[in-house]
Amino acid sequence: MPGPCEGWGDDAPLIRSILDRVGDKWGILVIAVLRDTPMRYRQLHRSVPGISQRMLTLTLRHLERDGLVTRTVYPEVPPRVDYALTHLGVSLLEHVLGLAAWASSHSDEIRCHRDEFDQRQSGVV
């Protein structure tokens, strides 16, 4: 019986890079924050707790490159730039939110397993 990765063929590297991008701690949060409305950079920065300006900029560039986010520059003074999810980003959002909901509903169990593992690793049982 073929494994789940065998059908990916030449797409495997792209699939890995996309999963890496949306699976990192900032990509998921930025996608989730943009779910309702386009936002300016400062709004995004305030809405994603703990993200540095550098990481927000890099994350937005990567998401834009993958076609998940658009960056719209308006010819105004002062300049205005909005970020929004594309149709591709919206289609990914439901899966991302499902994964986040799964993590939330299993958080106590996962914490327990982590604590048990850490105790075994430190020799304290």
N, C-alpha and C positions, 0 to 999 in steps of 0.2 A: 504494500500500500504506500503510495507516494506521500511524503511529508508535506506540511502546509507551505513550505518555502519553495518547493520544487517548481511550482507553477509560475513563480515570479520571473524566472529567467533573467534577462538583461535588466529588468526593472528593479532587481534586488537592491543595488546600491542606492537608487533613488528612494525606494521605499524606506530603507534604513535611515537615510538622511532626513526624510520628512518626519518619520516617527521620532527621531532624535530632536528635531526642531520643536515639534508640538508637545513632546514629552518632557522637555526641560522645564525647570520650575518657573521661568518667566513667560515662555510662549503660551502656555495654557492660561496663565492669569491674564495676559494681555488680550487674548482671544475672548475670554469670558467677560472682561470689562467692556469690550467693544460690542457686546451682543445687542444692546438696545439702541445705541445712537452713535454717530460719529463723534469723535472727541479731538480736542486740541492736545498738543504734546503735554502741556502743564497739567491739564485735567487727567490725562493718562498717568502721569508721574504721581500725582496725588492719589489716584485710585488703585495703584498697585503697591501695596505696602512693602517697604524694604528694597525696592528696585533702585539702583543708582541711575543717574542720567545716562552714563555710558552704556549700561546694560539695556536700558529702554531703547536707546538709539539703535544698538546692534540688533535687538530683538525685532524692532519694527522693520529694519532693513531686510532681515532674513524672511520675515513673514510677507513683506512686500515682494521680495524676489520669488517666493513660492506661489504668489498669486492669492494669498489669503487675506491680505490687507491692501487697501489703496491709500495713497498719500495724495491729497489734493491741495495745491497751493493756489491761493486767491490773490489776485493783483491788487492788494490793498496796502494802505499805510496806516499802522504798522502791518507787516506781512502776517497773513493768517494761513495756517496749515491744519487741515483736518485729516484724521485717520479713521478709516471705516473698514468693516469686514466686507469682503467681496462675496458673491454668491457661493464661491468655493469655501470661504471662511465660515459662512453661515452653515453650509452643509456639514462642515467638520464640527461645528459648535455642539450639535446635539450629541455627538459621540464623546466629545471632551467633557461635557456636563454629565453624561452618563458615567464616565470613568470617575469623575470627581464625586458623584453621588455614591458610587460603589465604595470608594475609599473612605468616605465619611461614614457610611453605614457599617463598615468593618473596622473602623479606627481602633476601637477598644481591643478587639481580637488581635489586630496587627501589633499594637503596643505591647500586649501581653507576650506575643511570640518574640518580639524584639528584646524585651526584658529577659525572657528565659534564655534566649540565645546569648545575649551579652553576659549573663551570669555564668553560663557554661564556658564561654570563652575566657572569662577571668578566673575560672576555677572555683567560683563560689556557687554551690548548688544547694 
